[in-house]
Amino acid sequence: MSDPTTLRRLYGRSKGRPLRAGQAALIEELLPALSVPDEGPIDARTLFGDAEGHGRPLHFEIGFGAGEHLAHRADMLPDHGFIGAEPFLNGVAAALGHVRDGHLANVRLHMGDALDVLERLPDASLAFVYLLHPDPWPKARHAKRRMVNPGPLDLVSAKLAPGGEFRLGTDDPTYCRWAMMVMGGRADFEWLAESAKDFLARPGGWPETRYEAKARREGREVWYFRYRRR
Ligand SMILES: C[S@@+](CC[C@H](N)C(=O)[O-])C[C@H]1O[C@@H](n2cnc3c(N)ncnc32)[C@H](O)[C@@H]1O
């Protein structure tokens, strides 16, 4: 079955309302300085200038939306490096605002498909991968568009170091069941849940995202999954 790694196209919107002047300036001036280079290896040395062999732990967020989770985590862990990918222009502008306001020196961004960056990272180079409220594509015939599918998960698995963590959050019941089924069939990830509260209550160090807040406001349930790469 095809999935995002073979489809290689973005289905969501890439632009919303026109950017305010300040946001447009962030895209023009700050984004080029923080962008993941278009070519070549991507590691802590090329991104953050770390000395060879002394690279910081790297975190990768797939589809960071408006960037509040990425910025919060980067602020919490200033010695770690954060890479986020998101094709939605307005979201990237919002994330750049967080980076500027928080004086975050440890964030790099890619405006586009997360898979393009993920596949260029060295194997076993990531400490954390985040996939929060991915587009649910609830219709069965669109299931192949879901990020939780063998192709993208194989990439996440290859890029996480053993012991690294994959965090997945969703407010969509179809996606929740789907993720439990797909992840449950994988030998390379261990589900870090001992009781229901481990996936019903937001774990510490997992700040709320915009989509999570919206789901809660609208009275929907949210599920939090943590998997350790074996
Ligand atoms: C429902 S939103 C959730 C945003 C954010 N994670 C949150 O929780 O608020 C899903 C996001 O995934 C992004 N997205 C979809 N496909 C993507 C891809 N291949 N690479 C990176 N981001 C992607 C969309 O643009 C959208 O912003």
The ligand as a Gaussian input file, in Angstrom:
#p B3LYP/6-31G(d) Opt

LIG

0 1
 C       -3.657000      19.189000      12.382000
 S       -2.207000      20.128000      12.188000
 C       -1.394000      19.987000      13.787000
 C       -0.358000      21.049000      14.000000
 C        0.414000      20.983000      15.325000
 N        1.251000      19.795000      15.388000
 C       -0.511000      21.047000      16.511000
 O       -0.644000      20.032000      17.223000
 O       -1.093000      22.112000      16.760000
 C       -1.212000      19.054000      11.165000
 C       -0.017000      19.775000      10.568000
 O        0.802000      18.856000       9.860000
 C        1.350000      19.547000       8.756000
 N        1.814000      18.556000       7.778000
 C        1.069000      17.751000       6.981000
 N        1.875000      16.979000       6.217000
 C        3.153000      17.296000       6.553000
 C        4.429000      16.861000       6.117000
 N        4.565000      15.922000       5.163000
 N        5.531000      17.415000       6.666000
 C        5.419000      18.357000       7.623000
 N        4.229000      18.821000       8.080000
 C        3.119000      18.294000       7.554000
 C        0.189000      20.405000       8.274000
 O        0.614000      21.488000       7.467000
 C       -0.417000      20.877000       9.594000
 O        0.119000      22.092000      10.035000

